[in-house]
Each structure stands twice: as C-alpha cells, then as structure tokens.
Amino acid sequence: MTDSERMLESLRDIANDLWWSWNEIGRRPFAMIDPRLWEATRHSPIRVLEEADPARLAARVDDHDFQQVTQKAIAARDHYYETAPWFQRVASNGDEEMLVAYFCSEFAIHESMQQYSGGLGVLAGDHVKSASDLGVPFVGIGLLYRHGYYIQEFTSDGHTRVIYPDYDFEKMPIEDTGVDIACPLWDREVIARVWKMQVGRSTLLLLDADREGNSDEDRLLTEGLYKGDSDPRMRQQILLGVGGVMALEALGYQPTVYHLNEGHAAFAPIARVAKLIKNGLTHDESMKAVRDTTVFTTHTPVPAGHDRYDPGRAADALHRVLDEAGMSRDAFCALGREHQDNHDELLCMTVVALRMSTFTNGVAQLHGEVSREMWKGAFGLEDPEDVPIDAITNGIHVRTWLAPEADAFWRREIGLRPARATPHSTQWSRALDADPNSFWDLRNDLRANLVRFLRHRLGHQAIKNGADPDELREISTFFDPDALMIGFARRFATYKRAPLIFRDLERLEGIIDDIDQPVQIIFAGKAHPRDKGGQAFAQKIHRMSRRERLRGRVAILEEYDMEVGRMLTSGCDVWLNNPIRPHEASGTSGMKPPMHGGLNCSILDGWWPEGFDGRNGWSIGDESEFESQDDQDDYDSDSLYEMLEDEIVPLFYERNARDVPRRWIRRALRSVATVPDYFNTNRMVGEYVDLAYLPAHRARLEVQLNAE
C-alpha cells in the first residue's frame, strides 16, 4: 500500500467515526479537499471522499499542508481512544461490566444526517457524545428514517413548504450489519435491518423497516419522524421498543441498564419480561428484574403531549409479546391507565414507562415538580412530594456547540481544555478574569460571522422564490455586524410563542428602528408538518419581516438544523425564550450562547430558574400565571419591551472611549462563568451514572444475571 493509499484509508476511518462531529481537527481535512463540496454536502466527510474530483483529491493527498493536517487529525483521534476516560478510572467492584442501552426515537448527531426533529434528538445526540467522552459503556437504539424529519422551505408569502428527501444510507457513516430482526406485530412479523453507527466510544443501532418482504404499510414504519396518525405511530413505537430489544440480542449486546428517553419506547420493558421468562424466570421475578434495571426520562410537561392509544388495539398488536410475558390483556391495559380502574381511559405510553421503571426523572428541577403533580394519580398519591419522580437537569455537549473561534479564545484566556471530560468542571468559572477588550473582539467576530451566514442563507431563500437582482443586492446588506443581535431559534410549537415580541408593533418598531441604538432579531424554527398553528407563527414572522421599519433587521431562516443552531447561538448577543410557563421542560438552546458570551433573556421556565442569578442575563416578568392567555401574553410582552427599552439596549450601547461596553461585558462574562460548568451533558451523564445507572446495574439479582 502506498503512502497516498494509507492516507486515504485513514481518512475513511475518520469519516466513518462520528468522533469528527465534535472535533474540529477531524473535520478539517475534508473541508480542505474541496470547500465548496464540503458546504454542498452539509459537511459530510463520506460524501466529500466519494464525490470529490479524483484529480483534486489526488492533488490534496500529495500536498504537504494537507498531509500535516491529516496527520494531526489521525493523532488526535488516536489520542482520544488511547486516553483512559473518566468512567474507566472510577469504576470498581464490577461497575466496569455495566452497559447502558439507551432507547430514543431520534438522535441529532450532525446536520449531514437528518435523523432528528428538535430538542429531544439534540439532547439524545449530546448524551451519546458525552457517554463516549466519559467512557460510559453505552449503546443507543433508534430507528433509521428514509425521509428524516422534513426539509422546510418558505414560499414568497411565508407559507411552509414541506419537502421529504429520500436519503441514501450508503452515503452516511453507518454500517449495514447484515442482521435482520423479525418484530412481532399482530399475527405477522415486520422485518427490520439493523444498521450500526460509531459515535466515538458509543454505538448506535438503528432499525430500518424499508425492506423487501414487508407490506407497503410496514415499510413506511421508518419512512420518517412523527409522520403518521395515532395507529402508525403506535406501530412505529412497537418496532422501536420490541424490535430494539431484539436487535440488541441479535447483535450480542447484554445491557445491564435500559434507559427509555421519553415514553416512545415504553414497550421495550414488556419485551424484556418476555425474554426473561423464556430464559427461566417467573413472571413476578421478571417484572421485578426489569423494573430494577429500567431508567425512564420524561420530557413533556403538558398532558396533551403524551402518546395515548386505544388499549385494545395495542393489546391486539402486541398479543404474542404479551403471551410470552405472561401478561393478560386486562393487566396490560391497566398497566397503561393513569387510573387503573377507569376502563374508559386510553393506554398512555408514559404511564407504562412509569410503572415499568424504578428510577424516573424530569429534565429540570421545575419540570420535576410539574411531573410529580401531573402523575400523582398514576401512583395513587395525593401529595406530589411523595411521587417518585426525580429531576436531572439537561445540558449540552460543549464540544459540539462551541464555535472554533471561541474555543481558541478560551484556551488562550483561561486555559480551557474541553477535551478533558469529567462530570465536575470548574474551568469556565475563570472567565471573569478574561481581558474585556479581547473578549469584545471575539463577540464582534462571532456576530460578523453570523451576519455573513444570514445574508448567504437569506439570499438562497430568495433565489428559490425567484428574487430579482435588486432584491438580492438588498439582502446582501441585511443586518449590521455592529448592532445588537437578538436570536430566537427552536421548534415552533405554539406554546413557545415565537411571535410574542410582535404583540405591540408600534412599540417594537420604535425599539428596532432606532438610528442611534439599532436592534435586530433573527428567528429560525420548524413546526410539525401538521401543526398549522406553528406554521402560522412562522408565516406571521415572515410577514412582519417585510414591514418597512423592520426589513433588513428582522428575518426568519428556513430549515432550522444543527448548523443554523450553532451559528445563531454563537453569534447572537441576546437569546430570547418566551414560552408559556411551565410548558418548557428544559430548553437547552439557551445553554449554548453563554459559552460565546451571549446573554439569556427568558421566561423563568425550564432550566432558567436554576441558571439565572440576577446578574448573568435577564428574566422576563416573574412567575405570575394568568388564567387568560391574552392577559398572560400582554403581561409577558410588556415586561419584555420594558426590559429592552430600559436595560438591554441602553447597556449594549453604553460605550467607553474605546467604544467598548464595559458593563455589558461584565454581565456577559458572568454568563460565561456561571452557566457552562453546570449546564453540560458531561455533568448530566455523570448524574445519570451516579443516581440511576450504577444503582440499576448493582440492583440485578444473581438469577437475573444467569437468565440474561
């Protein structure tokens, strides 16, 4: 093998390991091969290697600079695997035998693989990466979607155009294991191929039902995320839960802990009971063993957001699994009813998961309180404090979301070493010692990067709708790299109230269209393809952005993905969040700006009551809750306007002789110093290990070990 061939082989190894998705040095060689192709493929190393012009690729491989960068990438990846991670250093007394199986309906690993819809997938992807960094033995189980979620475009009048792409799995960094499982469904079996994805030290197993031999109906089970009505969704979740357990067994995995991330995989414990009975345990022994080793995380703070199905229909679909699990139809239906004696209730997936797990948690302290109140009836309790639902506050994977410019800055200023993965970070607390002038230069650079990105994206949006040269020239001047930038980007569910800031247009236009202290706002977000209310919100913002006094200072981007999220959370000065309290379970997008010196301005909901200290951002209003939604919107929007007029805008434009806003910088550096050390997934996964995974692993009975 020649040196060039060896280098290409090493590049293929890197491309097939999602380690590159959170290590900039791992991506750099592929960007060097062909920068335009790198952008066109949405930063896909595999596609760059496959689609690059052979002559260009050969020239790069022979180039000295390219060789040096590639060697650095190879060395960095080798160092990652050769260094003993946190869990390996602290594990003892059989703990090293732990293996966590993590079930989730979506995983956001990178924008080049559209297998996610929003915050649940982003959280799951960050969880997988931190498990890898910490060395927690971990395998994720999900579905592989032919269409992903959907591609979002806006028509010229702001209507949402839904596009379903057809992804070629051969051009993704996933391996076809060649293993099929046959998931029982009614009196037939759904065949699903198991694909494997390497995410650093972690592994993902993804099921694909688009296989010959399945009916047309069954082949659609993995067509896309959250596309079907109630019945197809139930069948999809049977494949995730029951099929996921079968996939683990088929590939030889022997998990000691099963983590259900949201209720979508709640049928997995029932499949496990059936498996244990087959291996010699009694029904009661199997139920106890499964409960003792199951962890359940709920993410939904409103009753309407929890999946509910006709219990008889679900029992029919699962009848073979129920028979093997020694579970009668009546017992199964009662298992999923919040009030077990109420035979009119639908089967609730969350209730099944609650009753089949020992450790259950919400994703923020406030969400834990809301969940205990919501589910007290399922436990037959009157006092919410007695409900056995804990809380582990979500976080973000720092290395995925930290802009390279900010990474380099914090390394120089405070000696940040984000690669040293531990659940207990204190590195960011030193940010208060950063040089204010250098920090302000960083903020200006990140804001300028965002403005260039926005002009480019908005120009492409306009071209797709037939924009003429004059309009494109105008778009090239949109947004000011020196003006205060406010960002709002998240799933466009109606409770998040994306257009709240437009409630008093005259007042808002006075704030934005100020010659001396201009303000600009960028929006991004997807609504579910069937969520007409969320789509109407997007159209309203699109319409508002066309108003004369707002044009060029307010815009909405289409196709909110991980790249858009990274650009906005790094470049915006203020991150806006105004959901209806307490409907936001956690809201991790607001944890990303502080690493870049951004400040949160948020309703006291989700994680913000824990993160806000009065000096590291702003709270909108207070904890007041009104019966009338109009009254609530009036109260919250008025509070937001007052804050912008009296505090945020004046503070940003209060400058010294060097045109530096020293008081703003003090608040921004406090945001850096107080948020990232705690609100990260290394800390979060460490809490899961201590509070849930290890207790579940250690609780196994010897008879269960022998049976499994």
Secondary structure, DSSP 4 states (H G I P E B T S, - for coil): --HHHHHHHHHHHHHTBGGGGG-HHHHHHHHHH-HHHHHHTTS-HHHHHHHS-HHHHHHHHT-HHHHHHHHHHHHHHHHHHHSPPHHHHH--TTGGG--EEEE-S-----TTS----SHHHHHHHHHHHHHHHHT--EEEEEE--SS-S-EEEE-TTSPEEEE-----GGGSS-EEEEEEEEEEETTEEEEEEEEEEEETTEEEEEEE---TTS-HHHHGGGSSTT-S-HHHHHHHHHIIIIIHHHHHHHTT---SEEEEESGGGTTHHHHHHHHHHHTT--HHHHHHHHHHTEEEE----SGGGS-EE-HHHHHHHTHHHHHHTT--HHHHHHHT-SSTT-TTSPEEHHHHHHHT-SEEEESSHHHHHHHHHHTTGGGT-S-GGGS--EE----B-HHHHS-HHHHHHHHHHH---TTS--S---GGGGGGGS-HHHHHHHHHHHHHHHHHHHHHHHHHHHHHTT--HHHHHHHTT-S-TTSEEEEEES---GGG-GGGGGSSHHHHHHHHS-SSS-EEEEEE----TT-HHHHHHHHHHHHHTTSTTTBTTEEEESS--HHHHHHHHHH-SEEEE-PPTT--S--GGGGSGGGGT-EEEEES-TTHHHH--SSSEEEES-S---SSHHHHHHHHHHHHHHHIIIIIHHHHH---TTS--HHHHHHHHHHHHHSTTTSBHHHHHHHHIIIIIHHHHHT--HHHHHH-
